[in-house]
Amino acid sequence: MRDNKWLAGRLDELHDTYFPDIDIQNTLLVRFGRASRSRFGSIIAKPVAGHRLPVTYISINALFKDESVPEYVIDATLLHEFVHYAHGFHSPIKQKFRYPHQGGIVNREIRERGAGKFLELQNKWIKAEYRAFLQTKLGI
């Protein structure tokens, strides 16, 4: 069953495999957020009482709880959002770039770390399946 605990496990596994050199310096929570047609994921940081540093939240599209969405789509989204964290966007890490998507840096980083297969598979699924999936789930 896909829930926030499952999602946290996926992020832990991806972090251990592809980002072992990136220390998680604050509380990092991952959860399913709201359903969206166009946004697969997001990352924000918020101050929280009792925490010295802001808490970082990675939210994944709630539609992806559906078991018909391949796991690699979720993995690619988690990788994308974690690259933002590693680049210092919404994390305590020193910001490496002025803009979060500057010059394709997110996908380049994912590929350089050996996880490009997730991007390729996700893009194929988006082209072949996503529109029909949205029609089934949202009636659009």
Backbone as a ProteinNet text record, in pm:
[ID]
protein_1_A
[PRIMARY]
MRDNKWLAGRLDELHDTYFPDIDIQNTLLVRFGRASRSRFGSIIAKPVAGHRLPVTYISINALFKDESVPEYVIDATLLHEFVHYAHGFHSPIKQKFRYPHQGGIVNREIRERGAGKFLELQNKWIKAEYRAFLQTKLGI
[TERTIARY]
84	0	88.8	56.3	133.6	79.2	160.3	127.1	254.6	248.5	364.6	483.1	456.8	564.6	635.8	558.8	616.3	700.5	647	716.3	849.6	849	972.3	1075	1029.4	1119.1	1181.2	1101.7	1154.3	1262.4	1234.3	1332.5	1460.3	1447.3	1566.1	1650.5	1584.8	1657.8	1727.7	1659.1	1718.6	1833.9	1817.1	1924.2	2046.5	2027.4	2139.3	2210	2134.8	2191	2258	2193.3	2239.7	2298.4	2272.7	2320.1	2387	2469.7	2528.5	2620.7	2666.4	2756.3	2682.8	2552.3	2472.8	2413.6	2460.7	2406.6	2274.2	2177.6	2050.3	2069.5	2068.7	2109.8	1995.9	1874.7	1759.5	1654.3	1540.5	1432	1377	1374.9	1325.4	1209.8	1092.6	973	921.6	877.3	818.9	676.6	586.9	445.8	375.2	260.5	172.7	97.6	95.8	28	-106.6	-138.8	-266.8	-253.3	-366.6	-370.8	-350.7	-275.2	-248.2	-234.1	-282.7	-265.9	-125.2	-62.9	62.3	184.6	166.8	280.7	299.4	416.6	445.5	495.8	568.9	623	661.9	692.9	740.1	822.8	900.5	981.6	970.4	948.2	943.1	1008.8	1047.2	1097.8	1019.6	983.9	906.5	966.8	968.4	1007.6	901.4	946.1	854.5	900.8	807.6	841.1	909.6	1014.7	1087.6	1199.4	1213	1320.1	1414.3	1541.9	1641.7	1644.3	1637.1	1637.4	1497.4	1465.6	1336.7	1324.2	1202.4	1173.7	1148.4	1211.5	1192.2	1086	992.8	886	895.6	900.9	887.3	747.7	668.9	532.8	527	461	443.2	294.6	264.2	127.5	45.5	-66.5	-152.9	-206.1	-215.4	-261.5	-167.2	-42.4	57	43.3	-54	-86.2	-142.9	-202	-263.1	-156.4	-181.3	-84.2	-59.1	-144.9	-121.6	-9.4	28.1	140.9	268.2	354.9	477.3	564.6	629	715.1	825.5	875.1	982.5	938.4	809.1	758.9	774.3	741.4	756	903.4	984.6	1128.2	1191.3	1156.1	1210.8	1169.4	1047.1	998.9	1072.6	1090.2	1165.5	1309.4	1371.5	1508	1513.5	1418.8	1414	1407.7	1316.9	1301.3	1423.6	1484.6	1602.6	1721.8	1730.3	1836.6	1821.9	1700.4	1681	1736.4	1707.2	1760.1	1912.4	1972.2	2118.4	2182.5	2108.9	2159.5	2133.9	2076.5	2058.2	1927.5	1833	1701.2	1610.3	1561.9	1475.5	1546.7	1676.5	1754.9	1864.5	1927.1	2035.3	2166.2	2172.1	2292.2	2312.8	2438	2469.2	2418.2	2343.9	2284.4	2392.6	2384.3	2487.8	2459.3	2333.9	2295.7	2197.2	2185.2	2092.1	1947	1921.9	1787.3	1782.6	1671.1	1666.1	1670.8	1632.1	1635	1732.4	1820.9	1915.2	1989.7	1971.5	2047	2031.6	1918.5	1897	1976.4	2011.5	2099	2037.4	1906.9	1844.4	1860.2	1819.1	1831.3	1976.9	2063.7	2206.4	2260.2	2224.5	2269.4	2216.9	2091.2	2033.1	2109.1	2137.1	2210.2	2353.2	2419.5	2557.8	2568.1	2462.9	2462.9	2416.4	2394.5	2361.2	2214.8	2127.1	1983.9	1904.8	1972.4	1905.5	1796.8	1806.8	1704.8	1566.2	1559.6	1430.4	1368.7	1452.3	1402.4	1350.5	1426.6	1385.9	1253.7	1242.9	1119.6	1002.4	1025.2	918.8	870.9	963.5	925.1	845.4	883.3	807.3	665.7	653.9	521.8	436.6	495	420	364.8	448.6	404.8	300	316	229.1	104.5	113.6	8.3	-57	12.9	-32.5	-167.6	-189	-316.6	-434	-421.3	-527.8	-545	-435.3	-441.9	-521.1	-490.5	-562.9	-710.6	-743.2	-883.8	-956.7	-889.7	-950	-967.7	-865.2	-866.9	-947.5	-936.4	-996.7	-1107.9	-1123.8	-1226.5	-1194.3	-1063.7	-1026.7	-956.7
-117.9	0	124.7	218	342	444.3	474	575.8	654.8	745.8	830.5	750	644.4	558.3	489.1	439.7	375.8	478.2	597.8	704.7	738.4	746.9	774.9	663.7	540.8	428.9	438.9	480.4	497.7	606.1	719.1	827.3	781.4	709.4	658.6	571.5	482.6	392.6	470.3	566.1	646.2	731	786.9	865.2	777.3	661.3	570.7	524.5	505.4	453.1	561.3	675.6	776.3	903.5	926	1048.8	1021	917.2	886.6	997	1083.1	1192.4	1315.8	1317.8	1433.6	1404.5	1478.4	1464.8	1539	1473.8	1539.9	1617	1749	1835.6	1888.1	1862.5	1905.6	1796	1818.9	1722.6	1730.5	1616.1	1606.4	1508	1557	1473.7	1462.9	1345.6	1324.4	1274.7	1323.2	1288.3	1301.1	1237	1260.8	1390	1479.4	1606.9	1604.1	1713	1721.3	1663.7	1631	1581	1697.4	1672	1777.1	1715.8	1788.6	1743	1766.7	1875.4	1917.1	1912	1905.6	1907	1767.9	1711	1578.4	1585	1690.6	1702.5	1845.3	1869.7	2002.1	1987.2	2090.3	2094.2	2232.8	2235.6	2362.8	2341.7	2450.4	2445.8	2546.1	2506.3	2592.5	2588.2	2702.3	2698.2	2624	2541.8	2465.2	2478.7	2507.4	2521.2	2394.4	2413.6	2300.2	2249.2	2304.1	2265.4	2384.1	2358.3	2464.5	2514.4	2422	2455.3	2436.9	2505.5	2480.3	2332.8	2284.1	2147.8	2151.3	2058.7	2048	1942.3	1978.3	1887.5	1862.4	1736.9	1698.2	1639.2	1697.1	1649.1	1586.3	1473.5	1401.3	1401.3	1414.6	1418.6	1303	1335.4	1233.8	1132.8	1171.3	1076.6	956.5	975.4	869.2	760.7	775.3	665.8	547.6	576.9	473.7	374.5	247	141.8	127.1	187.2	178.5	271.5	367.2	454.8	376	359.2	281.2	345.4	261.9	308.4	399.8	375	458	602.6	626.7	763.8	836.2	767.9	825	842.4	741.8	750.6	868.9	888.8	1001.5	1134	1140.2	1262.3	1286.4	1181.4	1194.1	1237	1178.3	1217	1364.3	1408.2	1547.7	1641.1	1611.9	1698.9	1691.4	1573	1563	1636.7	1644	1724	1869.9	1920.2	2056.7	2070.1	1972.7	1973.9	1976.1	1888	1877.6	2004.2	2077	2201.4	2322	2298.9	2406.8	2482.9	2428.5	2491.3	2426.9	2505.8	2460.6	2360.3	2381.6	2300	2387.2	2340.8	2418.5	2413.9	2334.8	2323.3	2454.6	2495.2	2618.3	2606.6	2707.9	2706.7	2710.3	2617.7	2603.8	2683.7	2713.9	2782.2	2893.8	2988.4	3098.9	3053.7	2969.5	2922.7	2770.4	2714.9	2570.7	2480.9	2532.6	2450.1	2505.1	2589.7	2659.4	2563.5	2579.8	2503.8	2353.7	2305	2160.5	2090.8	2163.8	2107.9	1990.4	1988.9	1880.2	1748	1744.5	1620.3	1579.9	1677.8	1647.8	1579.1	1631.9	1573.1	1430.5	1409.1	1274.8	1178.6	1221.6	1134.9	1108.9	1213.1	1197	1100.9	1089.7	999.9	859.3	834.3	699.6	663.8	762.5	735.6	784.1	806.5	855.6	764.4	634.9	539.5	578	635.4	676	788.8	882.6	992.7	941.6	851.3	796.6	721.6	636.7	560	651.6	750.1	844.1	919.1	966.6	1040.2	952.8	826.7	734.2	715.3	699.1	681.1	805.5	921.2	1045.5	1054.4	1026.5	1035.2	930.6	809.3	698.9	682.5	714.9	676.6	789.7	899.8	997.9	1059.9	1091.5	1152.3	1059.3	931.8	835.4	816.9	817.5	807	923.6	1045.4	1163.3	1156.3	1107.2	1095.1	998.2	890.3	791.4	846.4	914	962.2	1091.1	1182.4	1315.4	1345.3	1259.3	1283.1	1396.3	1418.4	1526.5	1472.7
0	0	0	-84.4	-94.1	5.9	105.3	203	231.7	326	354.5	407.2	481.3	531.3	414.4	320.4	201.5	124.1	110.4	38.5	107	238.2	312.7	289.8	283.4	255.2	117.1	19	-117.1	-117.3	-50.2	-46.2	23.9	134.8	205	113.6	40.4	-49.3	-161.3	-219.4	-326.8	-273	-154.8	-93.1	-70.3	-10.4	18.4	-108.8	-216.1	-340.9	-425.2	-439.9	-535	-472.2	-344.3	-278.8	-144	-134.1	-3	48.2	-40.2	-1.8	49	39.6	82.6	219.9	319.4	454.3	463.5	522.8	550.4	680.5	669.4	779.2	866	826.4	905.3	898.1	958.7	948.1	806	739.2	601.5	601.2	569.1	566.5	423.9	388.5	256.6	277	193	208.2	74.7	66.4	-46.3	-18.5	-114.3	-100.2	-169.8	-233.2	-303.2	-444.8	-501.2	-638.1	-734.1	-840.5	-938.4	-1077.2	-1175.3	-1314	-1364.1	-1320.4	-1382.7	-1291.6	-1161.7	-1070	-1011	-1033.6	-980.8	-837.2	-803.3	-668.6	-639	-512.5	-471	-344.3	-316.1	-195	-133.8	-3.5	69.9	206.4	268.1	405.3	488	609.4	697.8	837.6	905.9	1047.1	1127.6	1220.1	1304	1448.3	1536.9	1679.1	1728.9	1804.2	1860	1772.2	1652.2	1560.1	1541.5	1556.5	1539.9	1395.1	1301.7	1158.3	1101.3	993	927.5	887.4	885.1	841.9	691.8	619.4	474.9	446.4	360	319.3	169.4	132.3	-8	-21.4	-111.5	-136.8	-275.1	-282.1	-407.6	-441.7	-568.1	-618.2	-559.6	-497.1	-435.3	-536.1	-661.8	-763.3	-775.1	-732.7	-746.5	-640	-550.6	-458.5	-535	-649.3	-732.8	-777.7	-754	-786.4	-936.7	-1019.8	-1164.2	-1210.6	-1124.8	-1155.8	-1124.5	-1223.7	-1199.4	-1091.3	-1013.2	-905.5	-957.9	-1079.3	-1133.4	-1157	-1175.8	-1189.1	-1055.3	-949.1	-815	-782.1	-815.3	-788.2	-861.5	-986.9	-1063.3	-999.6	-950.2	-885.6	-754.1	-675.4	-550.3	-577.5	-677.6	-713.8	-752.4	-833.2	-876.4	-755.4	-663.6	-547.2	-456.2	-443.5	-358	-418.1	-549	-610.3	-567.1	-563.1	-514	-372.4	-287.9	-150.9	-153.3	-231.9	-239.8	-295.1	-377.7	-435.4	-345.3	-227.9	-132	-143.8	-216.5	-226.2	-122.1	-28.7	80.5	170.8	187.2	279.6	339.9	447.6	508.9	430.3	326.2	244.1	167.7	154.6	80.5	-62.6	-106.7	-240.5	-347	-443.2	-545.7	-672.6	-698.2	-820.9	-788	-878.1	-854.7	-870.8	-971.3	-1001.4	-990.1	-942.7	-916.5	-1040	-1156.8	-1278.3	-1382.5	-1340.2	-1427.4	-1520.2	-1649.7	-1748.4	-1740.8	-1692.7	-1686.3	-1576.5	-1470.8	-1367.6	-1293	-1278.8	-1203.4	-1277.1	-1402.8	-1478.9	-1500	-1516.9	-1532.4	-1407	-1292	-1164.9	-1149.7	-1181.5	-1172.1	-1262.7	-1385.4	-1478.7	-1432	-1383	-1336.6	-1218.9	-1142.6	-1027.7	-1064.1	-1192.6	-1238.8	-1232.5	-1217.2	-1205	-1325.8	-1437.8	-1558.1	-1609.4	-1578.4	-1624.3	-1573.6	-1452.9	-1397.9	-1481.1	-1525	-1607.9	-1741.3	-1803.7	-1932.9	-1922.4	-1820.8	-1802.6	-1769.1	-1685	-1650.3	-1774.3	-1856.1	-1977.1	-2073.1	-2086.7	-2173.1	-2119.2	-1987.8	-1927.2	-1946.1	-1926.3	-1943.3	-2085.6	-2182.9	-2323.1	-2357.8	-2306.9	-2347.4	-2260.1	-2131.7	-2039	-1958.8	-1940.6	-1841.9	-1876.8	-2001.1	-2040.1	-2009.7	-2045.2	-2016.1	-1865.1	-1792.4	-1646.6	-1587.9	-1633.2	-1584.4	-1619	-1738.6	-1777.6	-1686.5	-1651.1	-1562.5	-1421.6	-1370.7	-1231.9	-1213.2	-1310.8	-1293.8	-1394.4	-1492.5	-1592.3	-1688.1	-1712.9	-1805	-1928.3
[MASK]
++++++++++++++++++++++++++++++++++++++++++++++++++++++++++++++++++++++++++++++++++++++++++++++++++++++++++++++++++++++++++++++++++++++++++++

